[in-house]
Amino acid sequence: MASERPKVAVISGGSRGLGAQLVARFLDRKYSVATLSRSKSEFVNELLRREEANFYWASVDARAAESVQKFANDVAARFGGIDILINNAGIAVEGVLPTMRWERINEVVETNLTAVLVLTQACSRVMLRQGSGTIVNISSVNAIRGHSGVAAYSATKSALEGMTRSLARELGARNIRVNSVAPGYFESDMIASISDEQRQRIARRTPLGRLARIEEVANVVHFLASEEASFITGQTLAVDGGITC
């Protein structure tokens, strides 16, 4: 029974940034945590060196359905189930669509959408067998409001919004909730390259006058994954300081 073991969270992209923050947060709360990525980070290496019994990492190409299904089955066998899936992995690309190389478009679609569908299918199969589960998709304010130069990226995040609402209806009767978090700009590797001038411009457009702290985004993800949000499904929470209001 799920109540007789620690809850199990699967977090994609858990090697750095928001994903690493979420892995650490769930481990601190005594969850069993599994994450997958194509390569290790120093954060993952440190957890593996500590031989954390409740942590599992595997090198998996998240676009490969058979490998991802094996990963989900391995997690369920190791920890006794999968209670939470957080679809966090993704890449940001910029450039106007008419001049963007097809290879770059395909990369963002496969990483931000195809891989999410594959992992969600694999983990939801485990949740269906259990009769319970929670899925949280990391979307973006770009799915809510249009911005020039991010059409391909926005398309993938808008697709996640559609998936969230449809899957909430598909799985609700089996006690599986599906929600999204749409962060605005927050301190992460994705914005490490932007200039101080760009940061100031973003802050001026934001009613709260600053970028989000990474823990502020993680707080909302954790809330939606928790029992405190037990009657919330099919929804998107924007964590953007009011930039889309």
C-alpha positions in Angstrom: 0.0 0.0 0.0 1.2 3.5 -0.8 0.5 4.6 2.8 3.0 2.0 4.1 6.0 3.4 2.2 7.5 6.8 1.5 5.8 8.5 -1.4 7.7 8.3 -4.7 8.4 11.3 -6.9 9.8 11.1 -10.4 11.4 14.4 -11.5 12.7 14.8 -15.1 15.6 17.2 -15.5 16.5 16.7 -11.9 20.3 17.2 -12.3 20.4 21.0 -12.2 18.3 24.2 -11.8 14.7 23.9 -10.8 14.8 20.1 -11.1 17.7 19.9 -8.6 15.9 22.2 -6.2 12.8 19.9 -6.4 14.9 16.7 -5.9 16.5 18.2 -2.8 13.2 19.4 -1.5 11.4 16.1 -1.9 14.4 14.2 -0.4 14.3 16.5 2.6 10.7 15.7 3.1 11.5 11.9 3.1 10.2 11.1 -0.3 11.9 8.5 -2.5 13.1 10.4 -5.6 14.0 9.2 -9.0 15.4 11.3 -11.9 16.6 10.7 -15.4 19.0 12.6 -17.6 21.5 11.8 -20.4 24.5 12.8 -18.2 25.3 13.3 -14.6 25.8 16.7 -12.9 27.9 17.4 -9.8 24.6 17.6 -7.9 23.7 14.0 -9.0 27.2 12.8 -8.3 27.1 14.1 -4.8 23.9 12.3 -4.1 25.3 9.1 -5.5 28.5 9.5 -3.5 26.4 9.8 -0.3 24.7 6.5 -1.3 21.3 8.1 -0.6 19.0 5.0 -0.3 15.9 7.0 -1.4 17.5 8.4 -4.5 17.7 6.8 -7.9 19.3 8.2 -11.1 19.4 6.6 -14.5 21.0 7.7 -17.8 18.0 7.7 -20.2 17.1 9.4 -23.5 13.7 10.7 -22.5 12.5 10.5 -26.1 13.0 6.7 -26.3 9.7 5.1 -25.3 11.1 1.6 -24.5 13.9 3.0 -22.3 11.6 5.3 -20.5 9.0 2.6 -19.8 11.9 0.4 -18.4 12.9 3.3 -16.2 9.4 3.8 -14.9 9.1 0.0 -14.2 12.5 0.0 -12.5 11.4 2.9 -10.2 8.1 1.2 -9.3 9.9 -2.0 -8.5 12.6 -0.3 -6.5 10.4 2.0 -4.4 7.0 0.3 -4.6 5.2 2.7 -7.0 5.1 6.2 -8.5 3.0 8.8 -6.7 4.2 12.0 -8.3 5.6 12.9 -11.7 7.1 16.3 -12.3 7.8 17.0 -16.0 10.5 19.6 -15.5 13.1 18.8 -18.2 13.1 21.2 -21.1 15.2 23.6 -23.3 14.7 27.2 -24.2 15.4 28.3 -27.8 15.2 31.8 -29.2 15.0 33.0 -32.8 12.3 34.1 -35.3 10.6 31.1 -36.8 11.1 31.9 -40.5 14.9 31.8 -40.2 15.2 29.0 -37.5 16.9 25.8 -38.7 14.6 22.8 -38.8 17.0 20.8 -36.6 16.6 23.4 -33.9 12.8 23.3 -34.1 12.8 19.5 -34.0 15.1 19.5 -31.0 12.8 21.7 -28.9 9.7 19.8 -30.0 11.3 16.4 -29.1 12.7 17.6 -25.8 9.9 19.8 -24.5 6.9 17.8 -25.9 7.7 14.3 -27.2 9.8 13.4 -24.2 7.1 14.6 -21.8 4.4 12.6 -23.5 6.6 9.5 -23.4 7.5 9.8 -19.7 3.9 10.7 -18.7 2.6 7.7 -20.5 5.0 5.4 -18.8 4.5 6.8 -15.3 0.7 7.1 -15.6 0.5 3.4 -16.4 2.0 2.8 -12.9 -0.4 5.3 -11.4 -3.3 3.6 -13.0 -2.4 0.3 -11.5 -2.2 2.0 -8.1 -5.4 4.0 -8.5 -3.8 7.3 -7.5 -1.1 9.8 -8.6 -0.3 13.4 -9.3 1.3 14.9 -12.4 2.7 18.5 -12.5 3.9 19.9 -15.8 6.4 22.8 -15.9 5.0 25.1 -18.6 5.8 28.8 -19.1 4.2 32.2 -19.2 5.1 32.0 -23.0 2.1 29.5 -23.2 -0.2 32.3 -21.9 1.1 35.4 -23.6 2.9 35.8 -26.9 6.5 37.1 -27.2 8.5 37.6 -30.3 11.4 35.2 -31.0 10.1 32.2 -29.0 7.4 30.8 -31.3 8.8 27.2 -31.4 9.4 27.2 -27.6 5.9 28.7 -27.0 4.3 26.0 -29.2 5.7 23.2 -27.0 4.6 24.9 -23.8 1.2 25.6 -25.1 0.9 21.9 -26.1 1.7 21.0 -22.5 -1.3 23.2 -21.4 -3.6 21.2 -23.7 -2.2 17.9 -22.5 -2.7 19.0 -18.9 -6.4 19.8 -19.4 -7.2 16.7 -21.5 -5.2 14.3 -19.2 -7.0 15.7 -16.2 -10.2 14.6 -17.7 -8.9 11.2 -18.8 -7.3 10.3 -15.5 -9.5 12.1 -12.9 -11.9 9.2 -12.4 -8.9 7.1 -11.4 -7.8 9.6 -8.7 -4.9 11.0 -10.7 -4.6 14.8 -10.8 -2.8 16.7 -13.5 -1.8 20.4 -13.3 0.7 22.8 -14.7 3.0 25.5 -13.3 3.8 28.4 -15.6 6.9 30.3 -14.4 7.9 33.7 -15.6 11.6 34.6 -15.5 13.4 33.1 -12.5 17.0 32.8 -11.6 18.3 29.7 -13.5 20.7 28.4 -16.1 18.2 29.3 -18.8 18.6 33.1 -18.2 22.2 33.1 -17.1 23.3 34.6 -20.4 20.9 37.6 -20.4 22.4 41.0 -19.7 21.7 43.2 -16.7 19.8 45.6 -19.0 17.5 42.8 -20.0 17.0 41.7 -16.4 16.1 45.3 -15.5 13.7 45.5 -18.4 11.9 42.3 -17.3 11.7 43.6 -13.7 10.2 46.8 -14.9 7.5 44.9 -16.8 6.7 42.8 -13.7 4.2 44.2 -11.1 6.3 42.8 -8.2 9.4 44.5 -9.7 11.8 41.6 -9.8 12.5 38.1 -11.1 11.4 35.1 -9.2 13.6 33.2 -6.9 13.9 29.5 -7.8 12.5 28.4 -4.5 9.3 30.4 -5.1 8.6 28.3 -8.2 9.5 25.1 -6.4 7.0 26.1 -3.6 4.1 26.1 -6.1 5.2 22.9 -7.7 5.4 21.2 -4.3 1.9 22.6 -3.4 0.3 21.2 -6.5 1.9 17.8 -5.8 0.8 17.7 -2.2 -2.5 16.7 -0.5 -3.1 20.4 0.2 -4.1 20.6 -3.5 -6.2 17.4 -3.5 -9.2 19.0 -5.2 -7.2 20.9 -7.9 -6.8 19.3 -11.3 -6.6 20.6 -14.9 -5.3 24.0 -13.8 -2.3 26.2 -14.5 -0.8 28.4 -11.9 1.3 31.2 -13.2 4.3 32.1 -11.0 5.3 35.3 -12.7 5.0 38.2 -10.3 2.0 39.4 -12.2 3.6 39.8 -15.7 0.6 38.1 -17.4 -2.1 39.9 -15.5 
